[in-house]
Amino acid sequence: MAALFALLIWSLASSGASGPGNLSTNSETGEVRVVQELPADFSLTLFDGTQLSLSDLAGRPVMLDFWASWCGPCRIEAKTLESVWRQYRERGVAFVGISVWDQERSARDFVREFGISYPIGPDPKGSIAVDYGVTGIPEKYFIDRQGRIVKKLIGPMDETRLTAVLDELLAGS
């Protein structure tokens, strides 16, 4: 019985980090190619007080980033995302950060700490994340000009990987 209990404790301890609602953090990277005709539209009140709907970005390539302030891998990639956003915004790529299952104050502090300038808003109940099938964070969804989700990246991304995906998105491949 003691061995079984020890195995259970070890199993739980080694299962990885998780946040609220058993949302896990993705420290490993991965890629999923997806073609979904109509991603779920959503409306988000951004931290600057403006409203943004996915439909407002129709005709533009879009990267949706699901993250949280308590997510270690999200902290690792935050400066990279801001740097890449600054490189690609003039090329018409829209970035939208969606803070999932997070305290708004903590998320706002995160945005200030990393100097994030692309649109970000909270999804405190996780309804947008659920609609997109997010299973862990960070996760990024890439939507082409035709409004289709064409790729999902799991885990933290470095600049080389992220710019390669955005170049593919801009090229239409």
N, C-alpha and C positions, 0 to 999 in steps of 0.2 A: 504494500500500500504506500509506503514512504517513497519507493522508487517511482510509482505512478504519479504521486503528488509532485515530486521533483521534476519529472518529465513535463508535467503540465505547466509548472512555473517556468521552466526553461523555454518551453514552446511559446508562452505568452511574452516573455521577455525578449525573445529573438524575432518576434513577428514584425518588428519595425515600428517606427513612430506613427502615431495617429493623433488626429486632432478631434475636434467636436464632431459628433455624429459618425464616428469611426472613419472619417475621411483621412486617408493615409498620405504621407508625404512621399514623393517619388524622388529618390536619390539616384536611381539608375535612369539612364536615358533610353528612349525607344521611339519608334516611328510607326505610325499606322497610316496607310494610304486609304482614304475614304472618298467616296463620291456620293453625296447625299444632296438631292435636288433642293430641298428647302430646309435650311437650318431653322430652328425655332427663333421667331422674332421675339424680342424682349425690349422693355423700356427700363432704363436705368437712370436714377437720379445721381449724377456725378458729384464728387466731393466739392466741386466749385458751384454747385446748386443748379446747374443746367440739366435738362433732360436729354437723353440720347437713346434712340431706338436703333436696332440693327438695320431696320429698313431705311433709316436716314443715310446709311452708308452704301446704298444700292449702287452698283456699277463700279465700286472701288474694291481693290483687294483689301482684305481685313485679317488681322491677327487678333484673336480673342485669347487673353491670358487669364487663367483661373489661378489664384494665389491667395495667400493669407500671411499676415504679419508674423504668426507663430511658426511658420514653415521655414526650416533651415535652408533647404535647397532654393526656396524663393528668394531668400536673402542673398544667397550666393550669386544668383543670376540677375539681381535687380539692376545693378549698374550696367551690365551688358545690354539688358532690354532698353534702358534709356539711351545708351550710346547708339544702338542699332535704330531705334525710333528716330533719332536725330538725323541719321544717314538716309533713311527711307521716307520720311514724311513728305519731302519735296517731290518724291516720285509717285505720290498719290496713295501710298499704303497707309491704311488706318490701323492704329493699335488701340485696343480697348482692354483695360485691366479690370477684372471683376474679382473683388475681394470676397472670398467665400467663408461663411461661418466664422466671422471675425468680429471683434469689437470695433465699432466705428472709430473710436479714439485711437486705438492701436494701429488700425489701418492708415489713418491720417498721419500718425507719427511716422510710420514706415515710408509713406509717400514723401514726407518732408526730409526724413533722414537720407533717402537715396536721390532726392532731387528729381523725382519723376514728373515729367511734364505732359505725357500723353493722357487722354481721358481715362479716369478711373472712378468706379463707383462700387458701392457695397451690394452684395447679395446675401444679406444676413441670415435668411432662412434656407438658402441654398437652392431655391426654386429654379434659377437659371442653370446652375450646375447640374441639377437633376435632369432638366430638359435636354442638356447636351450629353448626358451620360458620363459626367466626370466621376472618376473613381479615386483620384488622388491628385495632389497638387505638388508642383506646378504641372499644369496641362495647358497646351496651346492648340487652338483650332484655327485653321487657315481657310478662308473663304475666298473663292475666286471672283472675278468681275461678273460672272454669270449667277452669282449667289449660291454656289455649291460649296459645301465643305469638302475640300480635296485632300486635306492632310491633318493629322493630329500628332503632336509631339508630346511625349511623356517625359517628365523629369526636367532638370535644369539644362539649359542650352548654353553653349559657348558661342562667341560671335561668329566663328567660321561656319558652324552648323546652321545657325539662325539666318545668316545672310544668304547661304546657299538655298535654303527653302524659300526665302523671300524672292530671290532672283528667279527661281522656278515659277513662283506664283506670278511674278510680273511678266515672265515669258509666256505664260499660259500653258505650261506643261504640267 
